[in-house]
Amino acid sequence: MQNKPSSLGIRHLRYALAVADAGGFRAAAEMLNIAQPAISKTVRDTEEDMGFEIFVRGTKTVEISENGKRFLDDARQTVAQFERTIRASRRNGVGDRGHIIIGYSALATSTQLSDGLEAFQALYPGVQVEMHVMSTDTMMRNIKTGAIDLGFLMAHDTVRDPGISQRVVWTSPIGLVAPHDAADMTLDALRAAPFIMGVRENWRAYRALLDDAFEQSGFTPIVEDEAWDIHVILQRVADGRGYTFHPITAESAMPRALRIMPLEELDAELSIAIAWSAAADTSLLRMFRAQYASQASVTDRQP
C-alpha cells in the first residue's frame, strides 16, 4: 500500500478514544458534550484515512476491531504525550522547570500525602505541582488520556487497567466518623444507627471493600442517606444525621466537628496506591514517586 499524507489531528484521536472509553457514540457525545453526528463523522473520517474500521458497529452495540485496538493503544500514548508536551512548554515559557498534574481521591487525604508533597517541593522548588480531587474512575481515565500525570487512588482488584501501573504507598485501617463529642462505640452498638454513605456510582471500589468487611464482621449498616461528594457526607454526619466510615489516616483533614474512631470488630483496611501511565512515564514523575517509596512497604501492581 502506497503511503499518503494524512489529514488526521489530535481531535480525531480524542474522539475515537472517547467512543472506546464510553462504549458507544451516544455516550461519547454526552461525555464530551458534543453533538453525536460530529463524533460519528470524525470517527468515520479517521477510519477512511487509516484504511480500516476502528469500530464494528452493530444494531445496539459498538465493538473495537483488532486493527482498532492497536490504533487506539498508539492513539492513547500520542494524546497523553501531546498533553504533557503542551503543559511542559507552557511552564517553560514562564521559567519553571517542570509541571506535574496530580489527581487524588478523597480517601487519600492524609499527612502521608502532604508530607511526600512537601519533601518533593523542598528538593525541586522549580517544579509546579497541581492537585485535583476526583473519583478513582475519573483518575484512571484521566491518566490514560494524559489529562493528569499521576493519581493517588484506592488499591483494589476492581481498579485495574493494562496501561496503568500502581504502587501501594500507605495503608490505613477504616474507622467510624462521628461527631467530635461522641463517645467511643462498638460495632454491635451501631446495628440500629443510621449511616450516610457515598453513592455507589462514585464510590464503587470503596463500597465494595466495605461490603466485604461488613460481611466478614456480620454487620449490616442501615444506610438512610447517600451523597456524591465527601464534603456533603461529612457535613451530614456533623449535623447528627448519621455516621459514616473513612480511613483513619484522614483524621488530620477532618472538620473540627468530627472525629474518626477505630472499631476493633471491623476488620477493614484500605491501601492507597500511586498510579501512572506505563507508556508515558518520565524522569520527573519517577522523582516524584520516589518521595513516597519509603513511607510504607512498597508493592507494585503492574498491568
Backbone torsions as a table, in degrees:
resi	resn	phi	psi	omega
1	MET	NA	131.3	-177.2
2	GLN	-79.2	135.4	178.4
3	ASN	-67.8	145.9	177.3
4	LYS	-139.6	153.4	179.4
5	PRO	-61.2	142.5	179.4
6	SER	-102.3	144.5	176.6
7	SER	-101.5	11.0	-176.4
8	LEU	-76.9	148.5	175.9
9	GLY	-134.7	-175.8	-178.8
10	ILE	-58.8	-35.9	179.9
11	ARG	-59.0	-41.1	179.2
12	HIS	-61.5	-41.6	-179.9
13	LEU	-67.6	-42.9	-179.0
14	ARG	-62.0	-41.8	-178.7
15	TYR	-66.8	-42.0	178.6
16	ALA	-63.8	-41.4	178.2
17	LEU	-65.4	-36.3	178.6
18	ALA	-63.9	-40.7	178.1
19	VAL	-63.7	-42.3	179.5
20	ALA	-64.9	-44.8	-176.6
21	ASP	-71.8	-36.1	-177.9
22	ALA	-83.3	-19.3	178.6
23	GLY	88.0	12.0	179.1
24	GLY	169.6	167.5	-176.4
25	PHE	-72.7	-41.5	-179.5
26	ARG	-65.2	-44.5	179.4
27	ALA	-65.0	-36.4	177.7
28	ALA	-65.3	-39.4	178.3
29	ALA	-62.8	-41.3	178.2
30	GLU	-66.7	-39.7	-179.0
31	MET	-65.4	-39.1	-177.9
32	LEU	-92.2	-7.3	-177.1
33	ASN	58.3	46.1	-179.3
34	ILE	-129.9	146.7	179.4
35	ALA	-59.6	137.3	-177.4
36	GLN	-59.3	-40.5	179.1
37	PRO	-59.0	-32.7	179.1
38	ALA	-65.9	-41.2	178.8
39	ILE	-68.2	-43.8	-179.4
40	SER	-59.7	-44.1	-179.4
41	LYS	-66.6	-42.3	-179.1
42	THR	-63.4	-42.1	178.6
43	VAL	-66.7	-40.3	177.9
44	ARG	-63.5	-41.2	176.3
45	ASP	-60.9	-38.6	179.2
46	THR	-64.0	-44.4	-179.9
47	GLU	-64.1	-40.1	178.8
48	GLU	-65.6	-38.8	178.8
49	ASP	-66.2	-39.9	-177.8
50	MET	-78.3	-27.1	179.6
51	GLY	89.9	14.4	176.1
52	PHE	-154.8	161.6	177.5
53	GLU	-78.8	129.3	173.1
54	ILE	-82.1	-37.6	-177.7
55	PHE	-121.9	140.1	173.5
56	VAL	-98.3	111.5	-173.1
57	ARG	-90.4	123.5	174.3
58	GLY	-104.5	-175.3	179.9
59	THR	-63.5	-42.6	-178.4
60	LYS	-126.2	-1.8	-175.5
61	THR	-129.6	159.4	174.7
62	VAL	-129.4	120.4	179.1
63	GLU	-111.6	152.4	178.6
64	ILE	-90.5	128.9	179.0
65	SER	-73.4	167.4	178.6
66	GLU	-63.0	-44.2	175.3
67	ASN	-63.3	-36.1	179.8
68	GLY	-64.3	-37.7	179.5
69	LYS	-61.1	-44.8	179.5
70	ARG	-66.8	-41.6	179.0
71	PHE	-61.5	-45.5	-176.4
72	LEU	-68.1	-35.2	175.8
73	ASP	-60.4	-46.4	178.8
74	ASP	-67.8	-39.1	-179.4
75	ALA	-63.3	-38.9	-179.3
76	ARG	-63.9	-42.6	177.9
77	GLN	-65.4	-38.7	-179.8
78	THR	-64.9	-45.0	-179.6
79	VAL	-66.3	-41.2	179.4
80	ALA	-62.2	-44.0	179.8
81	GLN	-67.6	-35.9	177.0
82	PHE	-60.9	-46.5	179.9
83	GLU	-60.9	-42.9	-178.6
84	ARG	-67.8	-37.2	179.1
85	THR	-64.1	-43.0	179.4
86	ILE	-63.3	-45.2	-179.0
87	ARG	-63.7	-45.1	-178.7
88	ALA	-62.8	-40.6	-179.1
89	SER	-65.7	-39.6	178.3
90	ARG	-63.9	-41.8	-179.8
91	ARG	-70.9	-38.0	177.8
92	ASN	-61.4	-31.3	-179.1
93	GLY	-66.9	-22.0	178.5
94	VAL	-109.3	14.5	170.8
95	GLY	91.9	5.1	177.7
96	ASP	-82.1	160.6	-177.3
97	ARG	-103.6	9.5	179.0
98	GLY	164.8	162.5	-177.8
99	HIS	-149.9	121.4	179.6
100	ILE	-121.1	130.3	175.7
101	ILE	-107.1	125.3	-173.3
102	ILE	-123.9	133.5	171.4
103	GLY	-100.9	150.0	176.5
104	TYR	-147.6	143.6	176.9
105	SER	-77.8	151.3	174.2
106	ALA	-58.5	-26.9	178.6
107	LEU	-70.0	-19.4	-177.7
108	ALA	-91.8	-3.7	178.9
109	THR	-62.9	120.1	-174.3
110	SER	-171.7	170.0	174.7
111	THR	-67.5	-29.8	177.7
112	GLN	-60.2	-41.9	179.7
113	LEU	-65.7	-49.2	-177.2
114	SER	-69.8	-35.8	179.8
115	ASP	-65.1	-42.0	178.5
116	GLY	-65.3	-38.6	178.6
117	LEU	-64.9	-43.7	179.0
118	GLU	-63.8	-39.3	179.1
119	ALA	-64.1	-41.4	179.8
120	PHE	-66.2	-43.9	-177.8
121	GLN	-68.4	-27.1	175.4
122	ALA	-69.8	-36.0	179.3
123	LEU	-78.7	-33.9	-175.2
124	TYR	-131.0	71.5	-175.1
125	PRO	-65.8	-17.3	-179.7
126	GLY	-85.1	-2.6	-178.6
127	VAL	-96.9	126.6	176.8
128	GLN	-87.2	128.4	177.9
129	VAL	-113.4	121.8	-177.0
130	GLU	-109.9	124.9	-174.4
131	MET	-112.5	137.5	178.9
132	HIS	-138.5	127.8	175.6
133	VAL	-82.0	137.3	-178.8
134	MET	-161.1	165.3	178.8
135	SER	-70.9	160.7	-179.6
136	THR	-61.3	-44.4	-179.8
137	ASP	-62.5	-39.4	177.6
138	THR	-65.1	-40.7	178.2
139	MET	-61.1	-46.1	-179.4
140	MET	-60.3	-42.3	179.5
141	ARG	-66.6	-41.1	-178.0
142	ASN	-71.5	-29.6	174.8
143	ILE	-67.0	-41.8	-179.1
144	LYS	-65.6	-36.9	-177.5
145	THR	-85.7	-11.7	-177.9
146	GLY	89.0	4.6	178.7
147	ALA	-66.6	-29.8	172.1
148	ILE	-131.2	159.3	-177.5
149	ASP	-93.2	-37.4	-176.0
150	LEU	-141.7	160.6	175.5
151	GLY	-142.7	141.2	171.4
152	PHE	-103.1	111.3	-173.0
153	LEU	-138.7	170.2	179.8
154	MET	-74.8	127.1	177.1
155	ALA	-80.3	119.4	-177.4
156	HIS	-156.6	151.9	-177.3
157	ASP	-61.5	-23.5	179.2
158	THR	-83.9	-6.2	-178.0
159	VAL	-110.3	76.8	-178.3
160	ARG	-138.4	149.5	174.9
161	ASP	-151.6	136.2	-176.4
162	PRO	-63.3	-19.0	-179.4
163	GLY	-99.4	4.5	-175.5
164	ILE	-124.1	127.3	175.7
165	SER	-92.5	151.6	178.6
166	GLN	-134.9	147.5	175.0
167	ARG	-136.4	119.6	178.3
168	VAL	-68.0	129.6	-176.4
169	VAL	-118.0	-19.8	168.9
170	TRP	-163.4	160.8	-178.1
171	THR	-130.8	145.3	-177.8
172	SER	-140.1	140.1	168.8
173	PRO	-69.9	156.1	178.9
174	ILE	-100.6	133.0	-178.7
175	GLY	-121.3	-178.4	-179.2
176	LEU	-94.6	127.3	174.8
177	VAL	-91.6	125.2	-176.1
178	ALA	-142.6	164.7	173.6
179	PRO	-55.1	149.2	-172.0
180	HIS	-59.5	-32.3	-177.2
181	ASP	-91.3	7.4	179.7
182	ALA	-72.3	144.0	177.6
183	ALA	-75.5	159.0	175.2
184	ASP	-58.0	143.7	-175.5
185	MET	-130.3	162.7	174.0
186	THR	-109.9	161.5	179.3
187	LEU	-63.0	-36.4	-179.5
188	ASP	-64.0	-35.4	-179.4
189	ALA	-71.8	-11.9	-176.7
190	LEU	-98.3	5.5	-174.1
191	ARG	-64.2	-29.0	179.8
192	ALA	-104.3	6.1	-176.1
193	ALA	-84.2	149.1	176.7
194	PRO	-80.7	147.8	179.5
195	PHE	-127.5	149.2	173.8
196	ILE	-114.9	123.4	-175.5
197	MET	-125.2	162.1	174.6
198	GLY	-71.9	142.9	177.5
199	VAL	-58.5	133.6	-174.9
200	ARG	-58.1	-34.2	-179.0
201	GLU	-59.1	-34.6	-177.3
202	ASN	-101.2	-17.4	-176.5
203	TRP	-121.8	37.8	-170.5
204	ARG	-54.1	-57.2	-175.5
205	ALA	-67.7	-39.0	-178.7
206	TYR	-67.1	-41.3	178.1
207	ARG	-65.1	-35.6	177.8
208	ALA	-65.5	-41.2	177.7
209	LEU	-62.5	-44.7	179.6
210	LEU	-65.6	-39.3	179.0
211	ASP	-58.1	-43.3	179.2
212	ASP	-63.9	-42.0	-179.5
213	ALA	-66.7	-40.1	178.9
214	PHE	-63.8	-42.0	-179.5
215	GLU	-62.9	-42.5	179.7
216	GLN	-66.9	-30.7	-178.2
217	SER	-91.4	-3.6	-179.1
218	GLY	67.1	34.9	-175.9
219	PHE	-121.5	133.3	176.7
220	THR	-122.1	104.8	-178.3
221	PRO	-70.3	147.3	175.0
222	ILE	-91.2	99.6	-177.2
223	VAL	-87.6	105.7	-178.2
224	GLU	-97.5	-12.7	-177.1
225	ASP	-152.9	145.2	175.4
226	GLU	-132.1	146.5	179.7
227	ALA	-139.7	154.9	-178.0
228	TRP	-79.0	-39.5	-168.7
229	ASP	-107.2	140.7	-178.6
230	ILE	-61.5	-36.2	-178.4
231	HIS	-65.3	-36.1	177.0
232	VAL	-67.8	-42.4	178.9
233	ILE	-58.6	-50.0	-177.4
234	LEU	-65.0	-36.4	179.0
235	GLN	-65.2	-38.1	179.3
236	ARG	-68.8	-34.3	173.8
237	VAL	-65.3	-44.0	179.4
238	ALA	-62.4	-30.5	178.7
239	ASP	-78.6	-1.5	178.0
240	GLY	81.5	21.8	-176.7
241	ARG	-90.0	-4.0	179.4
242	GLY	157.1	-171.2	180.0
243	TYR	-118.2	169.0	172.1
244	THR	-148.1	176.3	-179.8
245	PHE	-117.6	140.5	-177.5
246	HIS	-155.9	153.9	178.0
247	PRO	-60.5	137.0	-178.6
248	ILE	-66.4	-26.0	178.9
249	THR	-64.8	-14.5	179.5
250	ALA	-88.6	5.7	-174.2
251	GLU	-60.1	-35.7	-178.1
252	SER	-65.1	-20.7	179.9
253	ALA	-97.4	2.1	-179.7
254	MET	-70.0	144.4	170.5
255	PRO	-58.2	151.2	-176.9
256	ARG	-60.4	-22.4	-178.7
257	ALA	-77.3	-4.8	-174.9
258	LEU	-125.7	161.2	172.0
259	ARG	-140.5	158.9	173.6
260	ILE	-115.1	122.0	-179.5
261	MET	-111.9	141.3	177.2
262	PRO	-70.6	151.6	175.6
263	LEU	-125.1	106.6	-175.0
264	GLU	-61.6	-31.2	-176.8
265	GLU	-76.9	-15.2	-178.3
266	LEU	-98.0	109.5	-179.3
267	ASP	-90.5	78.7	-176.5
268	ALA	-131.4	127.2	-177.9
269	GLU	-137.6	140.4	-177.8
270	LEU	-121.2	135.4	176.8
271	SER	-110.5	137.1	176.6
272	ILE	-104.5	129.9	179.4
273	ALA	-115.7	150.0	169.7
274	ILE	-95.8	132.0	-173.7
275	ALA	-121.8	146.3	-179.5
276	TRP	-153.6	161.6	178.2
277	SER	-75.5	125.2	178.8
278	ALA	-67.3	-24.0	-176.3
279	ALA	-93.1	-11.0	-175.4
280	ALA	-129.3	35.5	-179.8
281	ASP	-78.0	149.6	179.2
282	THR	-136.1	165.8	178.7
283	SER	-63.4	-35.0	178.8
284	LEU	-64.0	-42.6	178.7
285	LEU	-67.7	-35.5	177.3
286	ARG	-66.9	-37.2	177.1
287	MET	-65.3	-38.5	178.3
288	PHE	-64.8	-45.7	-178.4
289	ARG	-63.8	-28.5	-178.4
290	ALA	-61.8	-25.0	-179.1
291	GLN	-68.9	-19.0	-177.4
292	TYR	-104.6	-7.0	-173.2
293	ALA	-65.1	-28.7	-175.6
294	SER	-95.8	2.1	-176.5
295	GLN	-77.9	-23.3	-178.4
296	ALA	-154.5	172.1	172.3
297	SER	-64.1	126.3	-168.9
298	VAL	-92.7	131.1	178.5
299	THR	-128.0	125.0	176.4
300	ASP	-89.3	139.6	174.4
301	ARG	-121.3	85.6	-175.9
302	GLN	-80.8	153.6	178.8
303	PRO	-66.0	NA	NA
